[in-house]
Amino acid sequence: MARRTEFGCSHRSRTVTSLFLFLTVVLVAPGGAQKASKPSGPKYDLQTEAKIKGTIDDVKLPPKGSEKEIVHLLLKSGADTVDVYLCPKSFMDDMGMDFAKGDEISLTGSKVKQADADLILVREIVKGNNTFVMRDAKGAPVWN
């Protein structure tokens, strides 16, 4: 028979509760640490922000079933071709954005390096009379 304390809980129930809390902390904390250390993509840098105009040379869409992955464009600007990272395909679809080879666009974005490649992280893109905002004024993605 369990003996009750002045707080109405038995020693056994306090032990079970303490064990449950201990296991929760031990099992959940490493998962949180793994999420925090997960590698992330390139970071938007306000210091390298520039405006670019050009013609879309190619649209790179993620494979079916990977709509959370980033869409990127190859943009011909003068003699240069730059790799332009937009947003996840699902966000592009939600916003009604559509880009095709030959489209004339202008954009504001951050020039960054990822591994050995130069790329542009888009903050805002203009196609015709449509302006699409991908990131806020500080460069944080608006799709999160």
N, C-alpha and C positions, 0 to 999 in steps of 0.2 A: 504494500500500500504506500502510495506517494505521500510524503509529508509536505504540507503547505507551509510557506513562510508567511511573514506578516504582510507581504504584498500580494498574496493570493496565488503565487506561482510555485510549482513544485521545483525541486532541485533538478529533476530530470527535464522538465520543459525548458528551464533556463539553459541547461547544457545543450539541448537540441537546438535552441535558438542561437546560442553562441556558435555552435558548430556550423549551422546554416550560414550565418553572417561571415564566418571565417572562409568557408568554401566559396561564397559569392565573391568576396574580395579577391581571393587567390585565383579563381577561374576567370573572372571578368576583367581584372586589371591587365593581364597580358594581352587580351584581345584589343583593348583600348590602346595599348602601347604600340601594337602592330599597326593599327590604323594610323596613328600619329606618324609613324616612321615610313609609311607607304610613300614611294617616290611620286612626286608630282611633276606636272609638265612645266614648261617655261613660265616665268613670271613676267607680268606686264611691267615695263619700266617707263615711267613718265618722262624721264630724261632723254629717251631715244624716240619719243613720239614724233611722227612725221605725217604729212598728207601726201598721198600718191594717187595719180590718175593712170589708167591704163585699160587694156583690153584683155578679157579673160581668154587664156590660151587653153586651159583645161580645168575641169571640175572633178575633184577627187572625193567621191562619196564613200562612206563606210559600207561594208557588206551588209546585206539583209540580216536583220536580227541584232545588229550592232548600232542602232540608232542613237545611242548615248555617246558614240565616238564623234570626234571632231571632223567637220567638213573642211576641206581646204581647196584653195584655188591656185593655179599657176597664172600669174598676172604679168603680161608683157607691158612694161613701162619703158618707152624709149628703146634702147638697145638691151636693157636688162630684163630678165625674167625672175620674178620673186615668188617665193612660196608664202601664201597668205592663209593663216589659220582663222576660221570664222567662229564656229560654235558647234555644239552637238547637232546632228541631223534632226533629232526630235524637236529641238527648239526652233530650228530653221523652218520646219514644217508647221509648227504652231504659229509662227509669225507670218506665214504665207510668203516666205522668201523663195525665190527661184532664180538660179543663175545658170547661164549656159555659155558655151564657147562663143566668143565674138561679142559678148556684152561689154559695153563701155561702162566703167564704174570709177568712182573716186572713193577713197577711204582715208580714215585717220587710224593709225595704228602704231604699235611699238616695235621697233626693229630689235630683235633679240637673237641670241645664238642658242641652238640646241645641238649638243655634240659638236660636229664640225659644220653644221648647216646654218645659214642665215635664214630667218623667217620673220614674218610680220604677224603680230597678234592684233586683230582688228578690234577697235573700240566702236567705230561707226562706219557704215558703208552706205553709199548713195548710188542708186541705179535708177536712171530716169528721174521721175518726180518722187520716188520712194526713198526714205532714209530709214535705215535699220540700226538700232543701237544694240551692240553686243556686250558692252562693258560700261560701267558707270565712269564718272569723271576721274576717279582714282585708279581705274583699270581693273576693278573687280568684276567678274562675270555677272551678268544680270540673269542668267539662266539658272543659277543655283537657288 
